[in-house]
Every structure is written in structure tokens, then in C-alpha cells.
Amino acid sequence: MAVIRNEAEKGILICGSGNGMSMAANKHKLIRCGLALNVEIAKLPRQHNDANVLSVAARFISEK
């Protein structure tokens, strides 16, 4: 992941529920990952927890 290698300041992870990716990402010292199920919730980890990675739940969003 580019954030761990200091190649990027922010990142996005996508998996079915988003939860597993989020938990795995948060095991790394440089990662503060938040889980997003919709646009409103996606804003909160960055605003309130200074998240630098967003984990998106693919099963709960559309391609649009």
C-alpha cells in the first residue's frame, strides 16, 4: 500500500463489507482507516479522526 511506503498521503480500499480491510489496515502504524457505507458516513472518519485511508463497502454502494 502506497500510504505505508510514504508514496501517498491518502488511500482507498475496497472490499465486500469494507470491515476486514479496515481492520487489517489499522494494524499498520501509519494508517488511520475509516469504514464507509455511504457518502455521509465517508466524510466522518476524515473530519473527526484524521483518517488517511477510507475502506469502502462494495456490497453497499453502486458504481455511480
Secondary structure as UniProt FT lines:
FT   TURN            2..6
FT   STRAND          11..15
FT   HELIX           19..25
FT   TURN            26..27
FT   TURN            29..30
FT   STRAND          33..36
FT   HELIX           39..49
FT   STRAND          53..57
FT   HELIX           58..60
//
